[in-house]
Amino acid sequence: MATERLVVVGGDAAGMSAASQARRLKGPAELEITAFERGHFTSYSACGIPYWVGGQVAERDDLIARTPEEHRARDIGLRTRTEVVELDLPGSRVRARDLDTGSESWTGYDKLVLATGARPVRPRLPGIGAHGVHGIQSLDDGQRLMDTLRRTEGRRAVVVGAGYIGVEMAEALVARGYEVTVLHRGEQPMATLDPDMGGLVHSAMNRMGIRTVARAEVTKILTDEEGRARAVATSAGEEYEADVVVLGIGVEPRTALARAAGLPLGPSGGILTDLSMRVRGHENIWSGGDCVEVLDLVAGRTRHIPLGTHANKHGQVIGSGVGGGYATFPGVVGTAVSKVCDLEIARTGLRERDALEAGLRFVTATITSTNTAGYYPGAAEMTVKMLAERRTGRLLGVQIVGGAGSAKRVDIAAVALTAGMTVDAMVSLDLGYAPPFSPVWDPILVAARKAVSAVRSAGV
């Protein structure tokens, strides 16, 4: 029996999870694995980068789950600092370039995994490529930012964008002693929340000394005579001085290779796959991680939702398929958590804007309670917003902003969304209770009760 050849493009969560799972199912005599990674690092937590920058994580390598050497010891032929620059689908081969020497070579495959990830959005603005301007997506990006912070004498930072990365990096830079200004285009920070919930995040950022500027359209990065960023200009004519600029505008799927090869892409530019993570229309090509679009189980359409939780699951599914097993990835409900200072932030399902775009009629219910029994020492405020379908009462989404212990309550809502529960059914959930953990009526249940009333009041 001939040895099959697997080529994996991308050496982080999805790619190396796929390679590792395939290796568990098939030994080197059955499956030869070659993986290409354009950076220096593999199998790391990109989500941990802000906490490394902020000092909560002591060392960069604490974020690495498995080094290139560890992968190689498992009979995975890993080539770092090597970028795949072309896919030849008819010839079943890839062209790779060594980024240190510039040399190129072709590698054939029987099975191909594309896990090319995402890249920080970099708007085409004057000065965007200046020294001191950083996007944060990979561990190499984080290392470059840390090098800049160590070289820079000034203590002024501008963060462009106020999504998860923008907010987390703003807090990290404050922890390092920087004066931080956050410029964002929206009405409130955290556009992954509705504006009323984002307002709570705004207040928390102000309390920790972060200056936030809403509806700010960045037009230019101003530079000094040495080509280093010195300020960020906006369409309002304002200039915000900066010794370092961090882009937290978001990410986009890194799919130029797939596009050039004619692979199917979705509305967000992510690769489209079936439930087994095979690229649609291609029997021997799989894709996963931040470069794909996934099915939103609530809205019923594909979306680009780049999260490490998804990427690792994709890799397990892909590796099972490559190794001759069977697994599927049915979709997501869009669950995410974050924090700014001591304020926890969580969401799952649809925002109001998402529900409107999906053509859904809905009601909302917002309550404020406490994360523990109100009389228990240290009780903190917690706000829950719930969306429910107007006629059926089906849960559509939940957003939570509050003190310690608030964010992970979103997992209750994530399970309810996945199960297709109504808010009426949620009221009867048998959740754990003790004064140090919850009021006798958990805030999730209080929000569900209010949503039930809103559904009944709205009628058909």
C-alpha positions in Angstrom: 0.0 0.0 0.0 1.4 3.4 -1.1 2.0 6.0 1.5 -0.4 8.9 1.2 0.9 12.5 1.3 -0.8 15.2 3.4 0.1 18.8 3.0 -1.1 21.3 5.7 -0.9 25.0 5.0 -0.8 26.9 8.3 0.8 25.8 11.6 -1.5 27.2 14.3 -4.7 25.8 15.9 -6.6 24.3 13.0 -3.7 23.2 10.9 -1.7 21.5 13.6 -4.7 20.1 15.3 -5.6 18.5 12.0 -2.1 17.2 11.5 -1.9 15.8 15.0 -5.3 14.1 14.8 -4.4 12.6 11.4 -1.2 11.3 12.9 -3.0 9.6 15.8 -5.1 7.7 13.2 -2.4 6.9 10.7 1.3 6.2 11.3 4.2 7.5 9.1 4.1 4.4 6.9 0.5 5.1 5.9 0.6 9.0 5.9 3.4 11.4 5.3 2.6 14.8 6.7 4.3 18.1 5.6 3.1 21.3 7.2 4.1 24.8 6.2 4.0 27.8 8.6 5.1 31.3 7.5 5.9 32.4 11.0 8.3 31.2 13.7 5.8 29.7 16.0 3.2 26.9 16.0 0.2 25.9 18.1 0.0 29.0 20.2 -2.8 31.1 21.9 -3.2 34.2 19.9 -6.0 35.1 22.4 -3.4 35.4 25.1 -1.3 38.0 23.4 -2.9 41.0 25.1 -2.3 39.4 28.5 1.4 38.9 27.6 1.7 42.5 26.5 -0.1 43.6 29.7 2.2 41.6 31.9 -0.4 39.1 33.3 1.4 36.3 31.3 5.1 36.5 32.1 6.7 34.9 29.0 5.9 34.7 25.4 6.6 31.0 25.3 3.9 30.4 28.0 1.4 30.9 25.1 2.9 28.1 23.1 1.1 24.7 23.4 3.4 22.7 21.2 6.7 23.9 19.6 7.9 23.0 16.1 10.3 20.6 17.6 7.6 18.7 19.4 5.5 18.4 16.2 8.6 17.1 14.4 9.1 14.5 17.1 5.6 13.2 16.3 6.6 12.6 12.7 5.1 15.7 11.3 7.4 17.3 8.7 7.0 20.9 9.8 8.7 23.8 7.8 8.6 27.1 9.6 9.3 30.5 8.0 8.0 28.9 4.8 5.0 30.4 2.9 2.9 28.6 0.4 2.5 31.1 -2.5 0.6 29.0 -5.1 -1.8 26.1 -5.2 -1.7 23.9 -8.3 -5.0 22.0 -7.9 -4.8 20.1 -11.2 -1.3 19.0 -10.4 -2.0 18.3 -6.8 1.0 20.3 -5.6 1.8 23.5 -3.7 4.7 26.0 -4.3 6.4 27.2 -1.1 8.9 29.9 -0.6 11.6 29.9 2.2 11.2 33.4 3.7 14.8 33.6 4.8 16.5 32.4 1.7 13.9 33.2 -1.0 14.3 29.7 -2.5 11.1 28.0 -3.8 10.1 24.4 -4.3 7.0 22.3 -5.2 5.5 19.7 -2.9 3.0 17.2 -4.1 0.0 16.0 -2.1 -2.8 13.5 -2.1 -4.7 15.4 0.6 -4.6 19.1 1.3 -5.5 21.1 4.4 -5.8 24.9 4.2 -5.6 26.6 7.5 -4.2 30.0 6.5 -5.9 31.9 9.2 -6.8 35.6 9.2 -4.9 38.8 9.0 -5.5 42.2 10.7 -7.5 44.6 8.6 -5.1 47.4 7.4 -7.0 50.2 5.7 -5.2 51.8 2.7 -4.1 55.0 4.5 -1.0 57.1 4.2 1.5 56.0 6.8 -0.2 52.7 7.6 3.1 50.9 6.9 5.2 53.1 9.2 7.4 51.8 12.0 5.4 51.6 15.2 2.1 50.6 13.5 1.1 47.1 14.5 -1.8 44.7 13.8 -2.1 41.8 16.2 -3.1 38.4 15.0 -0.1 36.1 15.3 2.5 35.5 17.9 5.1 37.0 15.5 2.9 40.2 15.4 2.9 40.2 19.2 6.7 39.8 19.3 7.1 42.8 16.9 4.8 44.9 19.1 6.8 44.0 22.2 10.0 44.8 20.5 8.6 48.3 19.6 7.4 48.9 23.2 10.8 48.0 24.6 12.6 50.4 22.1 10.1 53.3 22.5 10.8 56.0 25.1 7.4 57.7 24.8 4.3 56.6 26.6 1.5 57.5 24.2 -0.5 54.9 22.4 -3.4 55.1 20.0 -5.6 52.1 19.3 -7.6 52.2 16.1 -10.8 50.2 16.6 -12.7 49.0 19.7 -13.6 45.4 19.0 -12.3 42.6 21.2 -8.6 43.1 20.2 -8.8 46.9 20.4 -10.3 46.9 23.9 -8.0 44.2 25.2 -4.9 45.8 23.8 -6.0 49.2 25.2 -6.2 47.7 28.7 -2.8 45.9 28.2 -1.1 49.2 27.2 -2.6 51.0 30.2 -1.1 48.2 32.4 2.3 49.0 30.8 1.9 52.6 31.8 0.8 54.1 28.5 -1.6 57.0 28.0 -4.2 55.3 25.7 -6.6 56.8 23.2 -9.0 54.5 21.4 -10.5 55.8 18.1 -13.5 53.9 16.7 -16.1 54.5 14.1 -19.1 53.3 16.0 -21.5 54.9 18.4 -20.0 52.9 21.3 -17.0 50.5 21.7 -17.5 46.8 21.2 -19.6 46.7 18.0 -20.2 43.0 18.7 -22.7 44.3 21.3 -25.7 46.5 20.8 -24.9 50.2 21.4 -26.8 50.2 24.8 -24.6 47.4 26.1 -21.5 48.9 24.5 -22.2 52.1 26.5 -21.5 50.1 29.7 -18.1 49.1 28.3 -17.4 52.7 27.3 -18.0 53.8 30.9 -15.6 51.1 32.2 -12.9 52.2 29.8 -13.3 55.8 30.9 -13.0 54.7 34.6 -9.6 53.1 33.9 -8.3 56.2 32.2 -8.7 55.1 28.5 -9.8 58.0 26.3 -12.4 56.9 23.8 -13.3 58.9 20.7 -16.5 57.7 18.9 -17.4 58.2 15.2 -13.7 58.8 14.5 -12.7 58.2 10.9 -9.0 57.7 10.7 -7.5 59.3 7.5 -3.7 59.2 8.0 -0.8 58.0 10.2 1.5 60.9 10.6 5.3 60.1 10.7 8.5 61.7 11.8 11.6 62.3 9.7 12.7 58.7 10.5 9.5 57.2 9.2 8.1 56.3 12.6 4.5 56.9 13.6 4.0 60.1 15.6 0.2 60.8 15.5 -3.1 59.6 14.0 -5.2 62.0 12.1 -9.0 61.8 11.6 -11.5 63.3 9.2 -12.6 65.8 11.9 -9.2 67.4 11.6 -8.0 66.1 14.9 -4.5 64.7 15.5 -3.8 62.2 18.4 -0.1 61.9 19.3 1.2 58.4 19.4 4.5 56.7 20.1 2.9 53.4 19.1 -0.3 52.6 17.1 -2.2 49.3 17.4 -4.8 48.3 14.8 -7.8 46.7 16.4 -10.2 47.1 13.5 -10.7 43.4 13.1 -9.5 40.7 10.9 -10.3 39.2 7.5 -9.9 35.7 6.2 -6.5 35.1 4.6 -7.8 33.5 1.4 -5.7 34.9 -1.4 -4.4 31.5 -2.2 -7.8 29.9 -2.3 -9.2 32.7 -4.4 -6.4 32.4 -6.9 -7.0 28.7 -7.1 -10.7 29.2 -7.7 -12.0 27.6 -4.5 -15.5 28.7 -3.3 -15.6 31.7 -1.0 -18.5 33.1 1.0 -19.9 36.7 1.4 -17.2 37.5 4.0 -14.4 36.1 1.8 -14.0 32.9 3.8 -13.6 29.5 2.3 -16.8 27.5 2.1 -16.9 23.9 3.4 -19.3 21.1 4.1 -20.1 19.8 7.6 -17.0 17.6 7.5 -14.9 20.7 6.7 -14.2 19.5 3.2 -14.0 22.4 0.7 -17.2 22.4 -1.3 -16.7 20.5 -4.5 -13.2 19.2 -3.7 -13.0 15.7 -2.3 -9.4 15.8 -1.1 -9.2 19.4 0.2 -10.2 20.5 3.7 -10.1 23.9 5.3 -10.6 25.2 8.9 -9.8 27.9 11.3 -10.0 31.7 10.7 -9.9 31.4 6.9 -13.4 29.7 6.7 -17.0 30.7 7.0 -19.1 28.7 9.3 -22.9 28.1 9.6 -24.6 30.4 12.1 -27.2 28.1 13.6 -29.4 31.0 14.7 -29.4 33.1 11.6 -29.2 30.1 9.2 -26.4 31.5 7.0 -22.6 31.4 6.9 -20.5 33.9 8.7 -16.8 34.6 9.4 -16.4 34.1 13.1 -12.6 33.8 13.8 -12.2 32.2 17.2 -9.6 29.7 18.6 -12.4 27.5 20.0 -13.7 26.9 16.5 -10.3 26.5 15.0 -9.3 23.7 17.3 -12.6 21.9 16.7 -12.2 22.3 13.0 -8.8 20.7 13.2 -10.1 17.7 15.1 -12.8 17.2 12.5 -10.4 17.6 9.6 -7.8 15.3 11.1 -10.5 12.6 11.5 -11.5 12.9 7.9 -8.0 12.8 6.6 -7.2 9.9 8.8 -10.1 7.8 7.5 -12.5 8.5 10.3 -15.7 10.6 10.4 -16.6 13.8 12.3 -18.6 16.9 11.5 -18.7 20.5 12.6 -22.4 21.5 12.6 -22.0 25.2 13.2 -21.8 27.9 15.9 -24.0 30.4 17.7 -21.4 33.1 18.0 -20.3 32.9 21.6 -17.5 35.1 22.8 -16.3 36.6 26.1 -13.8 39.3 27.0 -13.0 41.8 29.7 -11.9 45.4 30.4 -10.4 45.9 33.8 -12.9 44.2 36.2 -15.8 44.3 33.8 -16.7 41.1 32.0 -18.2 41.1 28.6 -20.1 38.3 26.8 -22.4 37.7 23.9 -23.9 34.8 22.0 -26.4 34.6 19.2 -27.7 37.7 17.4 -27.6 41.4 18.1 -30.5 43.5 17.1 -28.7 44.4 13.8 -28.1 40.8 13.0 -31.7 39.8 13.7 -33.0 42.6 11.4 -30.6 41.6 8.6 -31.9 38.0 8.9 -35.4 39.2 8.5 -36.5 38.2 12.0 -39.1 39.9 14.1 -38.0 40.1 17.7 -38.5 41.6 21.1 -35.8 42.6 23.6 -35.6 42.5 27.4 -32.8 44.1 29.5 -32.4 43.6 33.3 -29.9 44.6 35.9 -29.2 42.4 38.8 -26.2 41.2 40.8 -23.7 38.4 40.1 -24.2 37.0 43.6 -26.9 37.4 46.2 -27.3 41.1 46.8 -26.4 40.8 50.5 -23.3 38.7 49.9 -20.0 40.7 50.3 -18.6 41.9 47.0 -21.8 41.6 45.0 -21.4 43.4 41.7 -23.9 44.7 39.2 -24.7 42.6 36.1 -26.7 43.6 33.1 -28.3 41.0 30.8 -29.9 41.8 27.4 -32.0 39.1 25.7 -33.5 38.9 22.2 -36.4 36.6 21.5 -38.4 35.9 18.3 -41.6 37.8 18.5 -44.2 35.1 17.7 -42.5 31.9 18.9 -40.4 33.2 21.8 -37.4 31.3 20.4 -34.2 32.7 22.0 -32.2 34.7 19.5 -29.3 36.2 21.5 -27.9 37.3 24.8 -25.4 40.0 25.8 -24.0 40.3 29.3 -21.9 43.0 30.9 -21.0 42.9 34.6 -18.7 42.0 37.4 -16.8 38.8 38.3 -18.7 35.7 37.4 -20.9 37.4 34.8 -19.4 36.4 31.5 -19.4 32.7 31.7 -23.2 32.7 32.3 -23.3 33.3 28.6 -22.7 29.5 28.2 -26.2 28.9 29.6 -27.6 30.9 26.7 -25.2 29.3 24.2 -26.6 25.9 25.1 -30.2 27.2 24.9 -29.5 28.7 21.5 -28.0 25.4 20.2 -31.0 23.5 21.5 -33.4 26.0 19.9 -35.1 26.7 23.3 -37.7 29.3 23.9 -37.4 32.0 26.6 -40.4 30.4 28.2 -38.6 27.1 28.5 -35.5 28.8 29.8 -37.4 30.2 32.8 -37.7 26.6 34.2 -34.0 25.8 33.8 -32.6 24.2 37.0 -29.6 26.3 37.5 -27.2 26.1 40.5 -27.8 28.5 43.4 -25.9 29.5 46.5 -25.4 33.1 47.8 -21.7 33.3 46.8 -22.6 32.4 43.2 -26.0 33.8 42.3 -29.2 35.4 43.5 -32.0 32.9 44.1 -33.3 33.9 40.6 -30.2 33.9 38.4 -30.0 37.0 36.2 -30.3 34.8 33.1 -33.7 33.5 34.4 -34.8 37.0 35.3 -34.0 38.2 31.8 -35.9 35.2 30.4 -38.9 36.0 32.5 -38.9 39.6 31.2 -38.5 38.3 27.6 -41.5 36.0 28.1 -43.6 39.0 29.1 -42.3 41.0 26.1 -43.2 38.2 23.7 -46.7 37.9 25.2 -47.2 41.7 25.1 -46.1 41.9 21.4 -48.5 39.2 20.3 -48.3 38.0 16.7 
